[in-house]
Amino acid sequence: MAAGKDLYEILGVARTATDKEIKSAYRKLARKYHPDVNQGDKASEEKFKEISYAYEVLIDAEKRKKFDAFGSQWEQGGGVPGGGYQYRPGSGGGGSGSEINFDFDIGNIFGDLFGGRGGGSAGGAGASGGRGGGPQQGEDIQYELDVTLEEAYRGGERRLTISAADECPTCHGNGAEPGAKLETCSQCKGSGRGMTFRGLSLGNDVCERCHGNGTVPTQRCHTCQGSGVVSRPRAVTVSIPKGVEDGNRLRVAGQGGIGQHGGPAGDLYLLIRLRSHQVFERKGDALTVDLPVSFAEAALGGEVQVPTLDGKVTMKLPGGVQSGQQLRLTGQGMPRRSGGRGDLLARIKVAVPKNLTDQERELIEELRRLRPENPRDALLTGR
């Protein structure tokens, strides 16, 4: 392993490296050579032992001082202070001729290394304070919430029914059938930790047999099968903020799965799905509405009413407006999260009259005689 090697060289740091630099170097190497990442790779396993040993010596001020003074013979030069991580070359026990004694709490190292939330589990177990059976945060839940344009415009509240992990009503969370006894877990010896590397707990891994409790019932609860939790429906009132958009993800703190061993509940995440609207089209904080106008209104202009999400407003229509042209109504769009509102765009659709009377036809024919220009001239001539 690290016998006779320069511990600074193993971590790839200078002899003047700060504790922060040593910790950073160790984290980078530990991620690369961790046994769980390189299962069955003996070389990686030995490298992991080396960097762990080097880190434990150099991060401890007293041990580092002795190593700087005595080099690879630092242990013989004064013993191991504090009863920490000890590496004794040639002490027997295995084909490598070496022995490793983990007297320190390795959970602290891997809790820092892999994020302090149960090693990055999907549910997000909470910080356990170095014990697999310590407080664990409940699972987060995601729920798709269909929202109407009117709800997104005005905001409000919605009453939902969700399914989330909750305390078992039969065993009240201890996993035991009523009347059954609890015994120390034989797998983790009551620690609540998972044994994942040669019988050692790496970080905050929870024992699979006792679910981190450290005890197991002589008879499992028939309702939760010994887990202590069940999925149950729960009513939740959530707030819909003004201006919320499709794809937004809203967090409702503490409304996820129940925590274990005194840990906090998980969170509820609402994934917003905005329903399409039969009148308005939304893009960001702007709304667009198709506004039909008559041939006469388009030609002569005038005042027309335009629908908004707050009711009708009057807009002045300029004479000669063209079909497809957009007229802007400032401040009649969606609320902005930063304050104020976007705009409403009225997209003009000229309604051509059908089923003309003889008199109407004569008048339009007269207009054509008075205005003989061809509106397609520029298109056809390229001018």
C-alpha positions in Angstrom: 0.0 0.0 0.0 1.6 3.3 1.1 4.6 1.9 2.9 7.7 3.8 1.9 5.8 6.2 -0.3 5.6 9.9 -0.1 2.1 10.7 1.1 2.1 14.1 -0.6 3.0 12.4 -3.9 0.1 10.0 -3.4 -2.4 12.9 -3.2 -0.5 14.9 -5.8 0.0 17.9 -3.6 3.0 20.0 -2.6 4.5 19.7 0.9 3.3 23.2 1.6 -0.3 22.3 0.6 -3.1 23.7 2.8 -5.8 21.6 4.5 -8.2 22.8 1.8 -5.9 21.7 -1.0 -5.4 18.3 0.6 -9.1 17.8 1.1 -9.8 18.8 -2.5 -7.2 16.5 -3.9 -8.5 13.6 -1.8 -12.1 14.1 -2.9 -11.1 14.1 -6.6 -9.1 10.9 -6.2 -11.6 9.2 -4.0 -14.3 9.7 -6.5 -12.1 8.1 -9.2 -10.9 5.1 -7.2 -13.9 4.4 -4.8 -14.6 0.7 -4.6 -18.3 1.2 -5.4 -17.3 2.8 -8.7 -14.7 0.2 -9.5 -16.2 -3.0 -8.3 -13.9 -6.0 -8.6 -10.9 -3.8 -9.6 -8.1 -4.8 -7.1 -5.8 -2.1 -8.3 -8.4 0.6 -7.7 -9.1 -0.8 -4.3 -5.4 -0.6 -3.3 -5.2 2.9 -4.7 -8.2 3.9 -2.7 -6.6 2.5 0.5 -3.4 4.5 -0.3 -5.2 7.8 -0.8 -7.4 7.3 2.2 -4.4 6.6 4.4 -2.5 9.6 3.0 -5.4 11.8 3.6 -6.0 10.7 7.2 -2.3 11.4 8.0 -1.9 14.7 6.2 -5.2 16.2 7.3 -4.3 15.6 11.0 -1.9 18.3 12.2 0.0 16.1 14.7 0.3 13.2 12.3 1.4 15.4 9.4 4.0 17.0 11.7 5.4 13.5 12.5 5.3 12.5 8.9 7.3 15.6 7.9 9.8 14.8 10.5 10.2 11.0 10.1 8.9 10.3 6.6 7.6 6.7 6.0 8.8 5.8 9.5 6.7 8.4 11.2 4.7 5.8 13.2 7.8 4.3 14.6 9.1 7.7 15.4 6.5 8.4 18.1 3.4 6.3 17.8 0.0 7.1 16.5 -1.6 10.0 18.3 -5.3 10.1 18.8 -6.0 6.4 17.8 -7.0 7.4 14.3 -6.6 5.6 11.0 -3.6 3.3 11.4 -1.6 1.5 8.7 0.9 -1.1 9.9 3.1 -2.5 7.1 4.0 -6.2 7.6 1.6 -6.8 10.5 0.0 -9.8 8.9 -3.6 -10.5 8.1 -4.1 -11.1 4.4 -2.0 -11.7 1.3 -0.9 -8.0 1.2 0.9 -8.3 4.5 -0.8 -5.2 5.8 -3.5 -4.2 8.3 -5.9 -1.3 8.3 -7.7 -0.3 11.4 -10.6 2.2 10.9 -11.0 3.7 14.4 -12.3 7.1 13.1 -15.8 7.8 11.8 -15.4 7.2 8.0 -19.0 8.3 7.6 -17.8 11.9 8.1 -15.5 11.7 5.2 -17.9 10.1 2.7 -20.7 12.3 3.9 -18.7 15.3 2.8 -17.4 13.5 -0.3 -20.7 12.4 -1.8 -22.9 15.3 -0.7 -24.2 14.6 2.8 -27.7 13.4 1.6 -27.4 9.7 1.7 -24.9 9.4 -1.1 -27.1 11.1 -3.7 -30.1 8.8 -3.5 -33.1 9.6 -5.7 -35.3 10.4 -2.7 -32.7 12.6 -1.0 -32.0 11.1 2.5 -31.1 13.9 4.9 -27.9 14.4 6.7 -27.4 11.7 9.3 -24.7 13.1 11.5 -22.4 10.1 10.7 -24.9 7.4 11.5 -26.9 5.5 8.9 -29.7 5.3 11.5 -29.7 9.1 12.0 -32.2 11.5 10.7 -33.1 10.9 7.1 -35.0 13.4 4.9 -38.1 12.0 3.3 -38.5 11.4 -0.5 -39.3 14.3 -2.8 -42.4 14.0 -4.9 -43.1 15.5 -8.4 -46.6 16.2 -9.5 -47.8 17.5 -12.8 -50.3 20.3 -12.3 -52.6 21.4 -15.2 -53.2 25.2 -15.0 -55.6 27.3 -17.0 -54.5 30.5 -18.6 -56.9 32.3 -16.2 -55.2 30.7 -13.2 -51.8 31.6 -14.4 -53.0 35.2 -15.0 -54.7 35.8 -11.6 -52.8 33.3 -9.4 -54.6 31.5 -6.6 -54.8 28.3 -4.6 -55.6 24.7 -5.6 -56.5 21.8 -3.4 -54.7 18.6 -4.5 -54.8 15.0 -3.4 -51.3 13.4 -3.6 -49.9 10.0 -2.5 -46.8 10.2 -0.3 -44.9 8.0 2.1 -46.4 8.4 5.6 -46.0 6.7 9.0 -47.6 3.3 9.1 -50.8 3.5 11.1 -50.4 -0.1 12.4 -46.9 -0.1 13.8 -46.4 3.7 14.1 -43.2 3.6 12.2 -41.2 0.9 14.0 -41.9 -1.9 11.5 -43.1 -4.4 14.1 -46.4 -6.2 14.3 -48.3 -5.0 17.4 -47.0 -7.0 20.4 -43.8 -8.2 18.6 -40.4 -7.4 20.1 -37.5 -5.5 18.5 -34.0 -7.1 18.3 -30.6 -5.7 17.4 -30.0 -6.0 13.6 -27.6 -8.8 13.0 -26.4 -7.3 9.7 -25.3 -3.9 10.9 -24.9 -4.8 14.6 -27.3 -2.0 15.6 -25.5 0.8 13.8 -28.1 1.3 11.1 -25.4 1.5 8.5 -25.1 -0.4 5.3 -22.0 -2.6 5.0 -20.7 -2.0 1.5 -16.9 -2.3 1.6 -15.3 -5.2 3.4 -17.8 -4.9 6.3 -17.2 -1.1 6.5 -19.8 1.6 6.3 -19.1 4.1 3.5 -20.8 7.4 4.3 -24.5 7.5 5.1 -25.5 4.2 3.4 -28.5 2.8 5.3 -28.6 -0.9 6.3 -31.0 -2.7 3.9 -32.2 -5.2 6.6 -33.3 -2.8 9.3 -33.8 0.4 7.1 -31.4 2.3 9.3 -33.3 1.6 12.6 -30.6 -0.6 14.1 -33.3 -3.0 15.2 -35.5 -5.5 13.5 -38.9 -6.9 14.7 -39.3 -10.5 15.6 -42.5 -10.3 13.4 -42.9 -7.7 10.7 -45.8 -5.4 10.5 -48.4 -6.9 8.1 -49.3 -3.4 6.8 -45.9 -2.0 5.8 -43.9 -5.3 5.7 -41.5 -3.9 8.3 -40.6 -0.7 6.5 -42.5 1.5 8.9 -43.9 3.6 6.1 -46.9 3.3 3.7 -48.1 5.3 0.8 -51.3 7.2 1.7 -53.3 9.9 0.0 -53.0 13.4 1.5 -54.8 16.7 0.8 -52.5 19.6 0.1 -53.3 23.2 -0.7 -50.8 24.8 -3.1 -50.4 28.3 -4.3 -50.2 29.2 -8.0 -48.2 32.4 -8.4 -49.3 35.0 -11.0 -47.5 34.7 -14.3 -46.5 31.0 -13.9 -45.4 29.5 -17.2 -45.6 26.1 -18.8 -42.6 24.0 -17.6 -42.1 26.0 -14.4 -41.2 23.8 -11.4 -42.6 25.0 -8.1 -41.4 23.8 -4.7 -43.8 23.2 -1.8 -41.5 22.6 1.2 -42.2 19.8 3.6 -45.1 18.2 1.6 -43.2 15.2 0.3 -42.6 11.8 1.9 -42.3 11.6 5.7 -38.8 11.7 7.1 -37.3 8.9 9.2 -35.6 8.8 12.5 -36.7 12.4 13.2 -35.6 13.7 9.8 -37.5 16.4 7.9 -40.2 15.5 5.3 -39.3 15.7 1.6 -40.6 18.4 -0.7 -43.4 18.4 -3.3 -42.4 19.7 -6.7 -45.2 20.9 -9.0 -44.4 20.7 -12.7 -46.6 23.3 -14.4 -48.5 22.2 -17.5 -50.4 25.2 -19.0 -53.5 24.3 -20.9 -54.1 25.8 -24.3 -56.8 28.6 -24.6 -59.5 28.9 -27.1 -59.1 32.6 -27.5 -55.5 33.6 -26.5 -52.1 32.4 -27.4 -49.3 32.9 -24.9 -45.6 33.5 -25.5 -43.7 34.5 -22.4 -45.5 37.5 -20.9 -47.2 38.4 -24.1 -50.7 37.4 -25.3 -51.9 37.3 -28.9 -55.6 37.3 -30.0 -57.0 37.1 -33.5 -59.3 40.1 -34.0 -61.8 39.9 -36.9 -62.7 43.3 -38.4 -65.0 44.1 -41.2 -63.9 45.3 -44.6 -65.3 48.8 -43.9 -63.5 48.9 -40.4 -60.2 47.9 -42.0 -60.6 50.5 -44.8 -62.0 53.4 -42.8 -60.7 52.7 -39.2 -62.6 53.4 -36.1 -63.0 52.0 -32.6 -63.4 48.3 -31.9 -63.6 46.2 -28.8 -60.9 43.7 -28.0 -61.2 40.9 -25.5 -58.7 40.6 -22.6 -58.4 38.3 -19.6 -59.9 41.2 -17.5 -62.8 41.8 -19.9 -63.3 44.0 -23.0 -61.3 47.1 -23.8 -61.7 49.6 -26.6 -59.0 50.1 -29.2 -58.6 52.7 -32.0 -58.3 51.0 -35.3 -56.3 53.0 -37.9 -57.7 53.3 -41.4 -56.1 51.0 -44.0 -55.1 48.4 -41.5 -54.0 45.1 -43.2 -55.0 41.6 -42.5 -52.2 39.9 -40.4 -51.0 43.2 -39.0 -50.6 43.2 -35.2 -51.7 46.1 -33.0 -50.2 46.4 -29.5 -52.2 47.0 -26.3 -49.6 47.9 -23.7 -50.0 46.2 -20.3 -52.8 43.9 -21.2 -50.7 40.7 -21.3 -49.6 38.3 -18.6 -48.2 39.4 -15.2 -44.4 39.5 -14.9 -42.8 37.9 -11.9 -40.7 41.0 -11.5 -43.8 43.3 -11.6 -46.0 44.8 -14.2 -47.6 43.1 -17.1 -46.7 42.2 -20.7 -48.6 43.3 -23.8 -51.6 42.0 -25.8 -51.2 41.8 -29.5 -54.3 42.0 -31.6 -53.7 40.2 -34.9 -56.0 41.7 -37.5 -58.2 39.3 -39.6 -60.2 41.1 -42.2 -63.6 39.4 -42.6 -64.6 39.4 -46.3 -68.3 39.6 -46.7 -70.2 36.7 -48.3 -73.6 36.4 -50.0 -73.5 40.0 -51.3 -76.8 41.7 -52.3 -77.1 43.2 -55.7 -76.7 46.7 -54.3 -73.5 45.7 -52.3 -72.0 44.1 -55.4 -72.7 47.2 -57.4 -71.0 49.4 -54.8 -67.9 47.1 -54.6 -67.7 47.1 -58.4 -67.8 50.9 -58.4 -65.0 50.8 -55.9 -62.9 48.6 -58.1 -63.4 51.0 -61.0 -62.3 53.9 -58.8 -59.3 51.9 -57.5 -57.9 49.9 -60.4 -54.5 49.3 -58.9 -53.2 45.7 -58.6 -51.9 45.0 -55.0 -49.7 42.2 -56.5 -47.7 44.4 -58.8 -44.7 44.7 -56.5 -44.7 40.9 -55.9 -44.9 40.1 -59.7 -42.4 42.7 -60.8 -40.0 42.4 -57.9 -40.1 46.1 -57.2 
